[in-house]
Amino acid sequence: MAKNKYKEKHMAMPIEKHDTAAWANIERKKPESGVTEPSEFQVRNAKDYVDANQK
């Protein structure tokens, strides 16, 4: 019986695109921890989005 190798072949392919993710617009990176910081513009956009979508 032949094994199905489909899963093994396609495990390396990314499932989603990260181009439009919240962390895609990186302004700077903290040197020790490697944590990224978005620009002030992106932070304001995120706050406006949250405020507009609250109940």
C-alpha positions in Angstrom: 0.0 0.0 0.0 1.4 3.4 -1.0 1.6 6.1 1.7 0.0 9.5 1.1 2.9 12.0 1.1 0.6 15.0 0.4 0.8 16.4 4.0 4.5 16.0 4.2 5.0 17.8 0.9 2.9 20.8 1.8 3.8 21.3 5.5 6.4 23.9 4.5 3.9 26.1 2.7 2.5 29.0 4.8 -1.2 29.0 5.4 -1.8 32.7 5.7 -0.2 35.9 4.5 1.4 38.2 7.1 1.8 41.2 4.8 -1.2 43.0 6.4 -0.8 41.8 9.9 -0.7 44.3 12.8 3.0 43.8 13.2 3.8 44.1 9.6 4.6 47.9 9.8 7.5 47.7 12.2 9.1 51.0 13.1 11.9 49.7 15.3 12.9 46.6 17.3 14.1 46.5 20.9 17.7 45.4 20.9 17.7 43.0 23.8 14.3 41.3 23.6 13.7 41.6 19.8 10.2 42.9 20.4 8.9 45.0 17.5 7.2 48.4 18.0 4.7 49.8 15.5 4.7 53.4 14.4 2.6 55.9 16.2 0.3 56.1 13.2 -0.4 52.4 13.4 -1.1 52.6 17.1 -3.6 55.3 16.6 -5.3 53.3 13.8 -5.6 50.3 16.1 -7.1 52.4 18.9 -9.6 54.0 16.5 -10.5 50.5 15.2 -11.1 49.2 18.8 -13.1 52.2 19.8 -15.3 52.0 16.8 -16.0 48.3 17.3 -16.9 48.3 21.0 -20.4 47.7 22.1 
